[in-house]
Amino acid sequence: MKKSVAVYSLLVLAVSFGVAGVYFLLFPRTTGSDFALAIGYMWLPALVSLFLLRREGRSIKELSPWKKPNRWFFFGWLVFLVVGLANLPVNALFPGSVFTPDMSGFIEQYRELMDPVQFEEMARQASETPWFPFLMMVVQGLAAGLTVNMVAAFGEELGWRGYLYRELEGMGFWRISLYTGALWGFWHAPLIANGHNYPGYPVAGIFLMVLWCILLSPLFTLIRQRAGSVLAASVAHGTLNGVGMISAMYISGGHPLVNGLLGLSGFVTLGLFNLLIFLWLKREKSREQKIPVA
């Protein structure tokens, strides 16, 4: 392993865990402050990257060169909507999980939190026009992926698919994806322990997040590699955060660690997409080898 990779990995974990530790020890815990921590936490990989770049006398342009948007930007914008939808039939195959187009399982979670009249009205509307909330989620998620979510995600992506990608580039596609995914997943540990993503499973959730990020990483490596820009990966990351819940909102029953893209069903779905990437890259390499050299 290159020294720069080890330095970045240790520094980003030390800074991130340190910031989270200070927050947990000194600040009052509220929904608003937890949200602020999560947003600020996303920018720590970028800040560490900028610090190391300055120390090396390099420019940020080396990590995120401006590229004219190409088809891979478009791919990054839409792929996680496709992945989320693909996860619905996979999720429904697990024992106890049922596909509910009226979102009844998701809506039921709000029964104790809402006025009974409001709850019944929400359930009625979802039952009569199940396509409307879906359409709204898709439109809002895709719009957020190109705007506010992209800006927040850029803080992470400048680190993972910027500085770290540059230092790992010679290792090959799958090794880059494996290492980046493992570090990316473990970096989430303080947030997971705080109840983020896997509420009620602070320890198991950390291991699941590491595995999830490893499975997620090849898609991001592919987007970063083919688009030639961190911005494309930021769009993909922002859109994932915007539409990722769709895969859980139409499933009722089952286990919380199984349902949705973050659950075991999502791991299976991502594994299938990684198999498609493997086969596609293998076919591409085979074609290149058959091209005669002039």
Solvent accessible surface area in square Angstrom, and as a share of the most:
residue,aa,sasa,rsa
1,M,159,0.71
2,K,109,0.46
3,K,167,0.71
4,S,28,0.18
5,V,1,0.00
6,A,36,0.28
7,V,43,0.25
8,Y,0,0.00
9,S,9,0.06
10,L,128,0.64
11,L,54,0.27
12,V,0,0.00
13,L,30,0.15
14,A,65,0.50
15,V,53,0.30
16,S,0,0.00
17,F,66,0.27
18,G,36,0.35
19,V,63,0.36
20,A,1,0.01
21,G,26,0.25
22,V,76,0.44
23,Y,18,0.07
24,F,65,0.27
25,L,150,0.75
26,L,135,0.67
27,F,113,0.47
28,P,101,0.64
29,R,125,0.45
30,T,73,0.43
31,T,121,0.70
32,G,51,0.49
33,S,30,0.20
34,D,41,0.21
35,F,134,0.56
36,A,63,0.48
37,L,16,0.08
38,A,20,0.15
39,I,66,0.33
40,G,39,0.38
41,Y,0,0.00
42,M,24,0.11
43,W,81,0.28
44,L,17,0.09
45,P,0,0.00
46,A,0,0.00
47,L,98,0.49
48,V,6,0.03
49,S,0,0.00
50,L,66,0.33
51,F,116,0.48
52,L,1,0.00
53,L,4,0.02
54,R,205,0.75
55,R,157,0.57
56,E,66,0.30
57,G,70,0.67
58,R,119,0.43
59,S,51,0.33
60,I,74,0.38
61,K,153,0.65
62,E,78,0.35
63,L,0,0.00
64,S,22,0.14
65,P,43,0.27
66,W,186,0.65
67,K,89,0.38
68,K,172,0.73
69,P,79,0.50
70,N,62,0.32
71,R,185,0.68
72,W,31,0.11
73,F,25,0.10
74,F,119,0.49
75,F,70,0.29
76,G,0,0.00
77,W,59,0.21
78,L,50,0.25
79,V,9,0.05
80,F,0,0.00
81,L,24,0.12
82,V,80,0.46
83,V,0,0.00
84,G,2,0.02
85,L,66,0.33
86,A,35,0.27
87,N,0,0.00
88,L,21,0.10
89,P,85,0.53
90,V,22,0.13
91,N,0,0.00
92,A,37,0.29
93,L,150,0.74
94,F,52,0.22
95,P,125,0.79
96,G,56,0.53
97,S,8,0.05
98,V,87,0.50
99,F,96,0.40
100,T,17,0.10
101,P,72,0.45
102,D,49,0.26
103,M,14,0.06
104,S,51,0.33
105,G,20,0.19
106,F,34,0.14
107,I,8,0.04
108,E,84,0.38
109,Q,121,0.54
110,Y,81,0.31
111,R,107,0.39
112,E,154,0.69
113,L,138,0.69
114,M,58,0.26
115,D,71,0.37
116,P,100,0.63
117,V,117,0.67
118,Q,108,0.48
119,F,7,0.03
120,E,96,0.43
121,E,68,0.31
122,M,61,0.27
123,A,32,0.25
124,R,109,0.40
125,Q,93,0.41
126,A,6,0.05
127,S,68,0.44
128,E,108,0.48
129,T,51,0.30
130,P,44,0.28
131,W,151,0.53
132,F,100,0.42
133,P,29,0.18
134,F,62,0.26
135,L,87,0.43
136,M,73,0.33
137,M,37,0.16
138,V,18,0.11
139,V,83,0.48
140,Q,104,0.46
141,G,3,0.03
142,L,24,0.12
143,A,54,0.42
144,A,21,0.16
145,G,0,0.00
146,L,83,0.41
147,T,75,0.44
148,V,106,0.61
149,N,34,0.18
150,M,44,0.20
151,V,85,0.49
152,A,17,0.13
153,A,0,0.00
154,F,37,0.15
155,G,0,0.00
156,E,5,0.02
157,E,0,0.00
158,L,2,0.01
159,G,0,0.00
160,W,1,0.00
161,R,3,0.01
162,G,0,0.00
163,Y,2,0.01
164,L,0,0.00
165,Y,11,0.04
166,R,48,0.18
167,E,16,0.07
168,L,1,0.01
169,E,94,0.42
170,G,84,0.81
171,M,80,0.36
172,G,35,0.34
173,F,25,0.10
174,W,93,0.33
175,R,162,0.59
176,I,5,0.03
177,S,2,0.01
178,L,104,0.52
179,Y,51,0.19
180,T,1,0.01
181,G,0,0.00
182,A,36,0.28
183,L,14,0.07
184,W,4,0.01
185,G,0,0.00
186,F,91,0.38
187,W,1,0.00
188,H,21,0.09
189,A,10,0.08
190,P,17,0.11
191,L,11,0.05
192,I,0,0.00
193,A,58,0.45
194,N,36,0.19
195,G,31,0.30
196,H,85,0.38
197,N,52,0.27
198,Y,7,0.03
199,P,95,0.60
200,G,69,0.66
201,Y,68,0.26
202,P,63,0.40
203,V,102,0.59
204,A,44,0.34
205,G,0,0.00
206,I,38,0.19
207,F,147,0.61
208,L,27,0.13
209,M,3,0.01
210,V,34,0.20
211,L,81,0.40
212,W,24,0.08
213,C,1,0.00
214,I,43,0.22
215,L,35,0.17
216,L,0,0.00
217,S,0,0.00
218,P,5,0.03
219,L,2,0.01
220,F,0,0.00
221,T,1,0.00
222,L,6,0.03
223,I,0,0.00
224,R,21,0.08
225,Q,67,0.30
226,R,69,0.25
227,A,3,0.02
228,G,16,0.16
229,S,0,0.00
230,V,0,0.00
231,L,46,0.23
232,A,0,0.00
233,A,0,0.00
234,S,0,0.00
235,V,9,0.05
236,A,0,0.00
237,H,10,0.04
238,G,0,0.00
239,T,0,0.00
240,L,9,0.04
241,N,83,0.43
242,G,28,0.27
243,V,2,0.01
244,G,17,0.16
245,M,109,0.49
246,I,4,0.02
247,S,0,0.00
248,A,29,0.23
249,M,22,0.10
250,Y,13,0.05
251,I,8,0.04
252,S,24,0.15
253,G,51,0.49
254,G,39,0.37
255,H,81,0.36
256,P,89,0.56
257,L,30,0.15
258,V,24,0.14
259,N,29,0.15
260,G,3,0.02
261,L,6,0.03
262,L,47,0.23
263,G,1,0.01
264,L,73,0.36
265,S,0,0.00
266,G,0,0.00
267,F,16,0.07
268,V,68,0.39
269,T,2,0.01
270,L,1,0.00
271,G,28,0.27
272,L,92,0.46
273,F,36,0.15
274,N,19,0.10
275,L,94,0.47
276,L,110,0.55
277,I,12,0.06
278,F,94,0.39
279,L,92,0.46
280,W,97,0.34
281,L,29,0.14
282,K,128,0.54
283,R,147,0.54
284,E,47,0.21
285,K,127,0.54
286,S,43,0.28
287,R,140,0.51
288,E,107,0.48
289,Q,130,0.58
290,K,161,0.68
291,I,115,0.58
292,P,117,0.73
293,V,147,0.85
294,A,147,1.14
